[in-house]
Amino acid sequence: MGGQEVQNQKAKRGVVKLESSIERQLKRTVEGLEDRIMCLKFESPGMSGVPDRVILLPGGHTVFVELKQPGKHERARQEYVQQKIRDAGFAVFSGVDSPEKIRQVADYCRYLMDQDFFNQVADDPLEAQDVPFEDRPDLWEDDPCGIF
């Protein structure tokens, strides 16, 4: 029996959670936040190491997500590409391998959408952008993941 067959057998018994099941859970969770959110499979022919998913949010926000099977780590090429994406100003979540990390991604997406909402309803949108997130406990005081 090959390595993949053993892994699939263990996954069926609940021993190992396959990356594909984590990927489905991420897609359901994030797209469940709002109808306009898209959590797309990201493949780039000719360039290896790109993150598994790209999340497109209302307001023009983009979030990249690299999913992993629990206990697995990014390859050097994946780390390199993720850093290039971060250097370009995009958010990248690495090693998402559990419901807790999926919740962190969802919380971040919700945060970005909340920022857009508060900027739209403010009397002066530029003034609203100058208020640091840390100074808005009404946005983060119920942060179950402790990321803010």
GUVEX-962586 format. One record per residue: residue in three letters; residue number from 1; x, y, z negated of N, C-alpha, C, CB in turn. Coordinates in pm, 1 decimal, always signed. Glycine has a CB too. Layout:
% residues N
[site Ala,NUM,[X,Y,Z],[X,Y,Z],[X,Y,Z],[X,Y,Z]]
...
END
This chain:
% residues 148
[site Met,1,[+85.3,-117.8,+0.0],[+0.0,+0.0,+0.0],[+89.6,+123.7,+0.0],[-96.9,+0.0,-123.0]]
[site Gly,2,[+61.6,+218.2,+93.4],[+140.6,+339.6,+105.8],[+112.8,+438.6,-5.7],[+114.5,+404.4,+238.3]]
[site Gly,3,[+198.9,+540.8,-15.2],[+186.6,+642.2,-120.1],[+54.1,+715.2,-118.6],[+296.8,+741.5,-107.4]]
[site Gln,4,[+6.1,+751.2,+3.2],[-121.2,+822.8,+14.1],[-237.6,+733.1,-29.1],[-142.9,+872.6,+158.8]]
[site Glu,5,[-230.3,+603.8,+5.2],[-337.3,+510.5,-34.0],[-343.7,+496.5,-185.7],[-315.2,+371.9,+31.0]]
[site Val,6,[-227.6,+487.5,-250.4],[-223.2,+478.5,-396.6],[-282.1,+604.9,-457.3],[-78.2,+456.8,-446.7]]
[site Gln,7,[-244.6,+719.2,-402.2],[-295.9,+846.8,-452.4],[-448.4,+853.2,-437.2],[-229.3,+965.1,-377.6]]
[site Asn,8,[-499.5,+809.3,-322.1],[-644.2,+809.9,-300.8],[-714.8,+715.5,-397.2],[-676.8,+771.1,-156.7]]
[site Gln,9,[-657.2,+599.1,-423.1],[-716.8,+504.4,-518.1],[-721.3,+563.5,-658.6],[-638.1,+372.2,-519.1]]
[site Lys,10,[-612.4,+628.4,-700.7],[-609.0,+691.6,-832.5],[-711.4,+803.3,-840.5],[-468.6,+745.9,-863.1]]
[site Ala,11,[-724.0,+880.5,-731.6],[-820.2,+991.0,-730.0],[-961.9,+938.5,-744.7],[-807.1,+1072.6,-600.5]]
[site Lys,12,[-991.8,+826.1,-679.1],[-1125.0,+767.4,-689.4],[-1155.8,+725.7,-832.6],[-1137.5,+647.2,-596.0]]
[site Arg,13,[-1054.2,+684.2,-905.4],[-1073.1,+644.5,-1046.0],[-1065.3,+764.1,-1140.3],[-968.3,+540.6,-1086.1]]
[site Gly,14,[-1042.0,+884.4,-1085.5],[-1035.7,+1003.6,-1168.8],[-899.8,+1028.5,-1230.5],[-1136.4,+994.1,-1276.3]]
[site Val,15,[-799.4,+951.4,-1191.4],[-666.6,+966.4,-1249.1],[-596.7,+1091.0,-1194.2],[-582.2,+841.6,-1221.2]]
[site Val,16,[-609.6,+1113.3,-1063.7],[-543.8,+1225.8,-998.8],[-649.9,+1306.5,-924.9],[-431.1,+1177.6,-901.3]]
[site Lys,17,[-644.6,+1437.8,-941.1],[-737.6,+1524.5,-868.5],[-669.2,+1566.7,-739.1],[-779.9,+1649.9,-954.6]]
[site Leu,18,[-729.2,+1530.6,-626.5],[-670.3,+1565.7,-498.1],[-681.5,+1714.9,-471.3],[-736.9,+1487.4,-386.1]]
[site Glu,19,[-584.6,+1765.6,-396.4],[-584.7,+1907.0,-361.0],[-712.8,+1944.3,-286.2],[-461.6,+1940.7,-275.9]]
[site Ser,20,[-765.2,+1853.2,-205.2],[-886.3,+1882.9,-127.9],[-1006.7,+1908.0,-218.7],[-916.9,+1768.0,-31.8]]
[site Ser,21,[-1014.5,+1836.9,-331.4],[-1127.2,+1860.8,-423.3],[-1111.0,+1995.0,-494.1],[-1138.1,+1746.6,-527.6]]
[site Ile,22,[-988.3,+2034.9,-524.1],[-961.7,+2165.8,-584.0],[-995.9,+2274.2,-482.1],[-812.4,+2177.8,-630.3]]
[site Glu,23,[-963.1,+2248.6,-356.3],[-991.9,+2344.3,-249.3],[-1142.9,+2364.6,-233.4],[-930.4,+2296.2,-116.4]]
[site Arg,24,[-1219.2,+2256.2,-236.3],[-1365.9,+2267.8,-227.1],[-1422.1,+2346.2,-345.0],[-1431.0,+2128.1,-221.5]]
[site Gln,25,[-1368.5,+2320.2,-464.8],[-1415.6,+2391.2,-583.8],[-1384.6,+2540.2,-574.8],[-1352.1,+2331.9,-710.1]]
[site Leu,26,[-1265.8,+2575.2,-525.2],[-1230.7,+2716.4,-507.1],[-1328.5,+2782.6,-410.5],[-1085.4,+2730.8,-455.0]]
[site Lys,27,[-1352.1,+2720.1,-297.6],[-1441.9,+2776.5,-195.5],[-1581.9,+2798.9,-252.7],[-1449.3,+2683.3,-72.4]]
[site Arg,28,[-1636.6,+2698.2,-320.4],[-1770.3,+2710.9,-380.6],[-1775.0,+2822.9,-483.8],[-1812.1,+2578.8,-445.9]]
[site Thr,29,[-1673.7,+2828.2,-569.1],[-1671.5,+2927.0,-677.0],[-1662.3,+3069.0,-623.0],[-1554.8,+2900.0,-770.9]]
[site Val,30,[-1567.7,+3092.6,-533.4],[-1544.3,+3227.5,-482.2],[-1659.6,+3273.5,-393.4],[-1412.6,+3232.8,-404.2]]
[site Glu,31,[-1703.7,+3188.9,-302.1],[-1813.3,+3228.5,-214.0],[-1944.5,+3242.4,-290.6],[-1829.4,+3127.2,-101.2]]
[site Gly,32,[-1952.8,+3178.3,-406.6],[-2071.4,+3190.7,-490.2],[-2081.8,+3325.1,-561.8],[-2072.9,+3080.6,-591.1]]
[site Leu,33,[-1975.0,+3401.8,-562.4],[-1977.4,+3532.6,-627.4],[-2064.9,+3632.2,-552.8],[-1836.9,+3587.2,-639.4]]
[site Glu,34,[-2063.8,+3623.0,-420.1],[-2131.2,+3723.4,-337.3],[-2143.9,+3669.7,-195.8],[-2054.0,+3858.8,-338.2]]
[site Asp,35,[-2254.5,+3697.9,-129.6],[-2280.4,+3643.7,+3.6],[-2179.9,+3687.2,+108.9],[-2416.6,+3683.3,+47.4]]
[site Arg,36,[-2120.3,+3803.7,+94.0],[-2030.6,+3855.6,+197.5],[-1887.1,+3804.7,+184.4],[-2030.6,+4006.0,+193.3]]
[site Ile,37,[-1857.4,+3727.8,+82.9],[-1721.6,+3675.9,+63.0],[-1699.4,+3555.0,+153.5],[-1697.7,+3637.7,-86.2]]
[site Met,38,[-1580.2,+3551.6,+213.5],[-1541.7,+3437.1,+295.0],[-1411.1,+3380.5,+240.3],[-1527.1,+3476.9,+445.4]]
[site Cys,39,[-1410.9,+3249.9,+214.1],[-1290.6,+3179.4,+167.9],[-1251.3,+3083.7,+280.1],[-1315.4,+3102.0,+30.0]]
[site Leu,40,[-1159.6,+3129.0,+363.6],[-1126.3,+3058.5,+486.8],[-1001.0,+2973.9,+473.5],[-1109.0,+3156.7,+599.1]]
[site Lys,41,[-1002.2,+2858.9,+540.6],[-882.3,+2776.7,+552.6],[-784.0,+2857.2,+636.5],[-913.1,+2634.8,+617.5]]
[site Phe,42,[-660.3,+2869.0,+589.1],[-561.3,+2950.7,+658.0],[-455.3,+2860.6,+718.6],[-497.4,+3053.5,+561.9]]
[site Glu,43,[-448.0,+2862.0,+849.6],[-344.8,+2789.0,+921.4],[-283.0,+2883.8,+1021.8],[-402.0,+2661.7,+991.3]]
[site Ser,44,[-153.4,+2877.3,+1035.1],[-83.9,+2966.7,+1126.5],[+9.2,+2884.8,+1215.2],[-5.0,+3075.4,+1048.7]]
[site Pro,45,[-38.9,+2847.7,+1333.0],[+47.1,+2770.2,+1423.2],[+177.9,+2844.8,+1449.2],[-25.7,+2741.4,+1556.8]]
[site Gly,46,[+285.9,+2774.2,+1437.9],[+415.9,+2835.3,+1462.5],[+481.4,+2893.3,+1338.9],[+402.0,+2941.7,+1564.0]]
[site Met,47,[+409.2,+2895.2,+1226.8],[+469.3,+2945.2,+1102.5],[+430.8,+2853.3,+988.2],[+424.4,+3091.4,+1072.7]]
[site Ser,48,[+528.2,+2787.5,+933.5],[+501.1,+2695.8,+822.4],[+504.8,+2770.4,+689.6],[+602.9,+2579.8,+821.3]]
[site Gly,49,[+442.8,+2710.8,+588.8],[+451.2,+2764.7,+453.7],[+346.7,+2867.1,+417.2],[+581.6,+2823.9,+434.6]]
[site Val,50,[+247.9,+2891.5,+504.7],[+145.4,+2990.3,+470.5],[+52.0,+2932.1,+363.5],[+64.4,+3032.5,+597.5]]
[site Pro,51,[-8.4,+3018.9,+280.3],[-101.7,+2970.5,+177.8],[-219.8,+2895.1,+240.3],[-153.6,+3088.2,+93.6]]
[site Asp,52,[-283.2,+2810.8,+159.8],[-392.5,+2725.8,+207.4],[-518.8,+2803.2,+241.7],[-424.6,+2622.4,+104.2]]
[site Arg,53,[-550.8,+2905.8,+163.4],[-676.3,+2978.4,+179.9],[-651.7,+3128.6,+183.7],[-773.8,+2943.5,+67.0]]
[site Val,54,[-736.0,+3197.9,+259.1],[-738.5,+3343.9,+259.4],[-881.5,+3383.7,+224.6],[-692.4,+3404.6,+399.5]]
[site Ile,55,[-894.3,+3470.1,+125.0],[-1025.7,+3515.1,+78.5],[-1045.8,+3657.9,+127.5],[-1037.9,+3506.5,-78.6]]
[site Leu,56,[-1154.9,+3678.1,+200.5],[-1190.1,+3810.4,+253.1],[-1305.5,+3864.0,+170.0],[-1228.2,+3804.2,+405.9]]
[site Leu,57,[-1281.8,+3979.8,+108.7],[-1379.3,+4039.4,+17.3],[-1438.4,+4166.1,+76.0],[-1314.8,+4069.6,-117.9]]
[site Pro,58,[-1560.2,+4199.3,+33.8],[-1617.2,+4328.6,+74.3],[-1521.9,+4440.9,+33.7],[-1758.1,+4350.3,+10.2]]
[site Gly,59,[-1516.5,+4544.1,+114.0],[-1427.0,+4655.5,+84.5],[-1290.5,+4639.6,+148.5],[-1411.1,+4670.6,-64.0]]
[site Gly,60,[-1271.9,+4532.9,+227.2],[-1145.5,+4515.1,+298.1],[-1034.3,+4451.1,+218.2],[-1099.1,+4644.5,+346.1]]
[site His,61,[-1064.5,+4392.2,+103.8],[-962.0,+4327.6,+22.3],[-934.4,+4186.7,+73.6],[-1005.0,+4323.4,-125.5]]
[site Thr,62,[-808.6,+4146.2,+64.4],[-766.0,+4013.4,+107.6],[-682.5,+3949.9,-3.1],[-685.1,+4020.8,+240.9]]
[site Val,63,[-713.1,+3824.3,-33.7],[-641.3,+3749.5,-137.0],[-599.9,+3615.6,-76.4],[-730.0,+3729.2,-266.4]]
[site Phe,64,[-474.8,+3578.8,-95.6],[-423.9,+3450.7,-46.9],[-411.4,+3354.3,-163.8],[-287.1,+3468.3,+24.6]]
[site Val,65,[-438.0,+3225.7,-137.3],[-434.3,+3125.4,-243.4],[-361.1,+3000.5,-193.8],[-578.0,+3089.5,-290.3]]
[site Glu,66,[-260.6,+2958.3,-270.0],[-191.8,+2831.6,-245.6],[-242.1,+2731.2,-348.4],[-35.3,+2847.9,-253.5]]
[site Leu,67,[-304.5,+2626.6,-299.5],[-358.9,+2523.2,-387.0],[-258.4,+2410.0,-401.5],[-493.3,+2469.8,-332.4]]
[site Lys,68,[-260.7,+2346.3,-515.7],[-170.8,+2233.9,-540.8],[-242.3,+2126.9,-619.6],[-45.0,+2279.7,-615.2]]
[site Gln,69,[-200.2,+2006.1,-598.4],[-244.5,+1895.8,-681.8],[-178.6,+1916.1,-817.8],[-208.1,+1755.1,-618.5]]
[site Pro,70,[-249.0,+1887.1,-928.5],[-186.4,+1906.4,-1060.4],[-49.5,+1838.9,-1068.5],[-277.5,+1851.6,-1170.8]]
[site Gly,71,[+46.3,+1915.6,-1119.7],[+182.2,+1864.0,-1136.3],[+272.8,+1886.3,-1016.2],[+176.6,+1718.8,-1165.8]]
[site Lys,72,[+217.8,+1930.4,-905.5],[+297.9,+1955.3,-785.1],[+336.8,+2102.7,-779.8],[+219.7,+1914.6,-656.4]]
[site His,73,[+444.1,+2133.0,-707.2],[+495.6,+2269.3,-699.3],[+515.9,+2309.8,-553.4],[+628.0,+2282.1,-777.7]]
[site Glu,74,[+522.5,+2440.4,-530.6],[+545.7,+2491.2,-395.9],[+684.7,+2451.1,-346.6],[+529.7,+2644.4,-392.6]]
[site Arg,75,[+691.8,+2431.0,-215.4],[+820.9,+2409.2,-151.7],[+889.5,+2545.2,-136.2],[+804.5,+2337.0,-12.8]]
[site Ala,76,[+1018.3,+2543.5,-113.8],[+1095.6,+2667.9,-100.0],[+1039.4,+2755.3,+12.0],[+1244.1,+2636.3,-72.7]]
[site Arg,77,[+1000.4,+2694.9,+122.7],[+944.6,+2771.6,+234.6],[+814.4,+2840.6,+192.5],[+919.4,+2679.2,+356.7]]
[site Gln,78,[+729.6,+2771.3,+116.6],[+604.8,+2830.3,+69.3],[+632.3,+2948.7,-22.8],[+520.0,+2725.4,-3.4]]
[site Glu,79,[+728.9,+2935.0,-112.1],[+764.8,+3045.3,-202.2],[+815.2,+3165.6,-122.9],[+872.2,+2999.8,-303.4]]
[site Tyr,80,[+894.6,+3138.9,-20.8],[+948.2,+3245.9,+63.9],[+834.7,+3321.0,+134.4],[+1046.9,+3188.1,+168.1]]
[site Val,81,[+742.3,+3247.6,+195.4],[+631.2,+3310.2,+268.8],[+541.0,+3385.9,+172.0],[+549.1,+3203.5,+346.7]]
[site Gln,82,[+514.0,+3328.4,+55.7],[+429.8,+3397.1,-43.2],[+492.4,+3529.7,-84.5],[+408.0,+3308.2,-167.1]]
[site Gln,83,[+623.5,+3532.0,-102.0],[+690.5,+3656.5,-141.1],[+681.8,+3760.1,-29.5],[+838.0,+3629.6,-176.9]]
[site Lys,84,[+695.4,+3716.6,+95.0],[+680.9,+3810.1,+208.0],[+540.5,+3869.7,+209.9],[+710.4,+3738.9,+342.6]]
[site Ile,85,[+439.4,+3788.5,+181.9],[+300.8,+3837.3,+179.9],[+283.6,+3936.3,+64.6],[+199.9,+3718.6,+166.1]]
[site Arg,86,[+338.1,+3904.9,-52.3],[+331.6,+3998.1,-166.4],[+403.4,+4129.1,-133.7],[+393.9,+3933.7,-292.8]]
[site Asp,87,[+519.8,+4118.2,-70.0],[+596.3,+4237.7,-33.5],[+518.3,+4327.4,+62.6],[+729.9,+4197.7,+29.6]]
[site Ala,88,[+426.4,+4267.5,+137.8],[+341.9,+4344.9,+229.9],[+222.3,+4406.9,+157.6],[+292.7,+4255.6,+344.7]]
[site Gly,89,[+210.7,+4381.4,+26.7],[+106.5,+4445.3,-52.5],[-17.3,+4362.1,-78.3],[+66.2,+4568.1,+13.1]]
[site Phe,90,[-14.2,+4234.1,-47.6],[-129.7,+4148.2,-68.4],[-115.2,+4066.6,-195.6],[-149.5,+4056.2,+50.9]]
[site Ala,91,[-228.5,+4029.0,-252.5],[-229.5,+3942.0,-370.1],[-216.5,+3796.7,-324.7],[-359.6,+3962.5,-454.0]]
[site Val,92,[-131.1,+3721.5,-394.5],[-113.7,+3579.3,-366.3],[-120.3,+3503.9,-498.2],[+21.4,+3551.5,-292.0]]
[site Phe,93,[-209.2,+3406.8,-506.7],[-215.7,+3318.1,-622.5],[-145.7,+3189.5,-585.1],[-363.2,+3291.4,-667.4]]
[site Ser,94,[-47.5,+3150.1,-667.5],[+32.3,+3030.5,-641.6],[-8.2,+2917.5,-734.8],[+181.5,+3060.9,-657.3]]
[site Gly,95,[+7.7,+2796.2,-687.6],[-10.3,+2678.7,-772.4],[-147.3,+2666.7,-835.6],[+90.8,+2679.5,-878.9]]
[site Val,96,[-251.9,+2701.6,-762.9],[-387.4,+2689.7,-817.2],[-423.0,+2541.1,-816.7],[-492.2,+2774.9,-733.4]]
[site Asp,97,[-430.7,+2485.0,-938.2],[-447.8,+2339.5,-950.0],[-548.2,+2296.2,-1056.1],[-316.2,+2276.6,-980.2]]
[site Ser,98,[-628.9,+2390.4,-1105.8],[-721.8,+2356.4,-1214.3],[-841.8,+2450.8,-1212.8],[-650.4,+2362.7,-1351.5]]
[site Pro,99,[-949.3,+2411.3,-1279.8],[-1065.2,+2500.8,-1290.7],[-1029.5,+2634.7,-1355.3],[-1175.5,+2433.5,-1370.9]]
[site Glu,100,[-937.8,+2634.9,-1450.8],[-897.9,+2759.1,-1517.2],[-831.9,+2854.8,-1417.9],[-802.0,+2729.2,-1634.1]]
[site Lys,101,[-745.6,+2801.4,-1332.3],[-678.3,+2887.2,-1233.9],[-775.8,+2932.9,-1125.5],[-559.3,+2812.8,-1169.8]]
[site Ile,102,[-871.6,+2848.6,-1091.9],[-976.3,+2889.8,-997.6],[-1055.4,+3004.5,-1058.4],[-1070.6,+2770.5,-962.1]]
[site Arg,103,[-1083.9,+2996.8,-1187.1],[-1156.2,+3104.4,-1256.4],[-1074.9,+3234.2,-1253.2],[-1186.8,+3063.9,-1403.0]]
[site Gln,104,[-943.8,+3224.6,-1265.7],[-859.3,+3344.1,-1257.5],[-870.3,+3409.6,-1119.6],[-712.5,+3308.2,-1287.5]]
[site Val,105,[-869.6,+3327.9,-1014.3],[-885.4,+3381.7,-879.3],[-1021.5,+3449.6,-867.0],[-870.3,+3269.6,-772.9]]
[site Ala,106,[-1127.0,+3382.7,-913.2],[-1262.4,+3439.4,-905.6],[-1272.3,+3568.8,-985.9],[-1366.3,+3337.8,-956.6]]
[site Asp,107,[-1211.8,+3571.1,-1103.7],[-1213.3,+3692.4,-1186.2],[-1142.4,+3807.8,-1114.4],[-1146.4,+3665.5,-1323.0]]
[site Tyr,108,[-1032.2,+3777.9,-1049.1],[-959.6,+3882.2,-975.7],[-1044.5,+3934.5,-859.3],[-824.2,+3827.7,-923.4]]
[site Cys,109,[-1109.4,+3844.1,-789.1],[-1197.4,+3885.9,-678.6],[-1310.6,+3973.4,-730.9],[-1255.3,+3762.6,-604.9]]
[site Arg,110,[-1368.7,+3933.0,-842.3],[-1476.6,+4011.5,-904.3],[-1424.1,+4149.4,-944.6],[-1534.8,+3937.3,-1028.3]]
[site Tyr,111,[-1304.0,+4153.0,-1000.0],[-1241.6,+4279.5,-1039.1],[-1226.6,+4372.3,-918.2],[-1103.9,+4253.9,-1104.1]]
[site Leu,112,[-1176.8,+4320.0,-805.6],[-1159.7,+4402.5,-686.2],[-1293.6,+4456.3,-637.5],[-1091.7,+4322.2,-575.0]]
[site Met,113,[-1396.2,+4372.6,-640.1],[-1528.7,+4418.3,-595.9],[-1586.2,+4520.1,-693.5],[-1625.1,+4299.1,-581.3]]
[site Asp,114,[-1563.6,+4501.7,-823.0],[-1609.7,+4598.5,-923.4],[-1541.7,+4732.7,-902.4],[-1582.2,+4546.9,-1066.2]]
[site Gln,115,[-1411.8,+4731.5,-871.7],[-1339.9,+4856.2,-847.1],[-1403.8,+4931.1,-731.4],[-1191.3,+4829.0,-817.9]]
[site Asp,116,[-1436.2,+4860.5,-624.7],[-1501.8,+4924.4,-511.0],[-1636.1,+4981.8,-550.6],[-1519.3,+4825.4,-396.9]]
[site Phe,117,[-1713.3,+4907.1,-630.5],[-1844.7,+4953.4,-673.3],[-1832.1,+5081.1,-755.3],[-1916.4,+4844.8,-754.6]]
[site Phe,118,[-1740.2,+5081.9,-852.2],[-1725.1,+5200.0,-937.7],[-1673.2,+5319.1,-858.9],[-1631.0,+5170.0,-1054.1]]
[site Asn,119,[-1590.3,+5294.4,-760.1],[-1542.0,+5404.8,-676.9],[-1653.5,+5461.9,-590.6],[-1426.4,+5358.3,-588.5]]
[site Gln,120,[-1747.1,+5379.7,-547.2],[-1856.8,+5426.5,-462.5],[-1959.1,+5507.6,-540.6],[-1925.2,+5308.8,-396.2]]
[site Val,121,[-1983.8,+5471.7,-666.9],[-2087.7,+5540.7,-742.7],[-2035.0,+5660.1,-821.2],[-2153.9,+5444.5,-836.9]]
[site Ala,122,[-1905.1,+5677.6,-824.5],[-1848.0,+5790.8,-898.2],[-1880.9,+5921.7,-826.6],[-1694.4,+5774.7,-913.6]]
[site Asp,123,[-1894.0,+6028.8,-904.7],[-1917.0,+6160.1,-844.3],[-1800.3,+6199.0,-755.4],[-1938.9,+6266.7,-952.5]]
[site Asp,124,[-1678.9,+6171.2,-804.5],[-1558.8,+6202.7,-729.4],[-1479.7,+6073.3,-712.9],[-1473.6,+6313.7,-800.8]]
[site Pro,125,[-1487.8,+6005.9,-597.8],[-1419.6,+5877.7,-579.4],[-1270.1,+5884.1,-607.2],[-1441.6,+5828.4,-439.7]]
[site Leu,126,[-1206.2,+5996.0,-575.0],[-1063.1,+6006.1,-601.9],[-1035.5,+6007.3,-751.9],[-1005.3,+6132.0,-536.7]]
[site Glu,127,[-1123.8,+6070.1,-828.5],[-1108.5,+6072.3,-973.4],[-1124.0,+5930.9,-1030.2],[-1211.6,+6168.0,-1037.3]]
[site Ala,128,[-1219.3,+5855.3,-980.0],[-1241.5,+5718.6,-1029.1],[-1119.5,+5631.3,-1002.6],[-1366.2,+5656.7,-962.8]]
[site Gln,129,[-1049.8,+5652.3,-890.7],[-932.5,+5572.4,-859.6],[-816.8,+5602.8,-953.1],[-890.4,+5595.4,-716.6]]
[site Asp,130,[-817.4,+5720.3,-1014.5],[-708.6,+5758.0,-1103.6],[-723.2,+5699.1,-1243.7],[-700.3,+5907.6,-1112.5]]
[site Val,131,[-834.3,+5632.6,-1272.9],[-854.4,+5572.8,-1404.3],[-797.2,+5431.6,-1400.9],[-1006.0,+5571.8,-1444.4]]
[site Pro,132,[-687.2,+5407.4,-1472.8],[-626.9,+5274.1,-1470.9],[-723.5,+5169.2,-1525.1],[-497.0,+5273.1,-1552.4]]
[site Phe,133,[-714.1,+5051.5,-1468.1],[-800.0,+4940.9,-1510.1],[-786.9,+4914.8,-1660.6],[-765.3,+4813.6,-1431.2]]
[site Glu,134,[-665.4,+4927.4,-1712.7],[-641.2,+4902.6,-1854.6],[-721.6,+4997.7,-1943.6],[-492.6,+4916.0,-1885.2]]
[site Asp,135,[-754.3,+5116.4,-1889.5],[-830.0,+5215.5,-1965.5],[-980.8,+5198.5,-1949.3],[-789.7,+5354.8,-1923.0]]
[site Arg,136,[-1023.3,+5088.6,-1889.0],[-1165.4,+5062.7,-1867.8],[-1204.2,+4931.4,-1936.2],[-1198.6,+5057.5,-1716.0]]
[site Pro,137,[-1205.6,+4927.6,-2071.7],[-1237.4,+4802.7,-2140.2],[-1374.7,+4748.9,-2103.7],[-1229.4,+4822.3,-2288.9]]
[site Asp,138,[-1463.6,+4834.8,-2054.5],[-1594.8,+4786.0,-2012.9],[-1582.9,+4688.7,-1896.6],[-1685.3,+4902.6,-1974.4]]
[site Leu,139,[-1471.3,+4690.9,-1824.5],[-1451.3,+4599.6,-1712.5],[-1382.7,+4470.0,-1754.2],[-1370.3,+4667.5,-1605.1]]
[site Trp,140,[-1300.6,+4473.7,-1858.5],[-1220.2,+4355.6,-1887.7],[-1233.9,+4300.0,-2027.9],[-1080.2,+4386.5,-1863.9]]
[site Glu,141,[-1313.9,+4356.4,-2112.6],[-1316.9,+4310.5,-2251.3],[-1365.0,+4166.9,-2266.4],[-1404.7,+4400.7,-2332.3]]
[site Asp,142,[-1441.9,+4116.3,-2168.9],[-1489.0,+3976.9,-2175.3],[-1404.5,+3886.4,-2087.4],[-1636.3,+3967.6,-2132.8]]
[site Asp,143,[-1276.2,+3915.1,-2072.0],[-1186.1,+3840.2,-1985.0],[-1153.4,+3704.1,-2045.7],[-1057.2,+3919.6,-1960.0]]
[site Pro,144,[-1218.6,+3594.6,-2000.3],[-1195.8,+3464.0,-2061.3],[-1059.6,+3404.1,-2027.8],[-1303.4,+3369.3,-2018.5]]
[site Cys,145,[-997.7,+3451.5,-1920.1],[-870.4,+3392.6,-1878.1],[-750.6,+3464.7,-1935.3],[-861.0,+3391.8,-1728.8]]
[site Gly,146,[-772.1,+3583.7,-1990.2],[-661.6,+3659.6,-2046.4],[-565.7,+3714.4,-1941.9],[-586.4,+3574.3,-2142.0]]
[site Ile,147,[-614.8,+3737.4,-1818.6],[-523.2,+3788.3,-1716.4],[-519.8,+3938.6,-1712.2],[-561.3,+3735.7,-1581.5]]
[site Phe,148,[-612.5,+4006.5,-1781.7],[-611.1,+4152.5,-1779.7],[-572.6,+4202.6,-1914.8],[-746.7,+4210.0,-1737.8]]
END
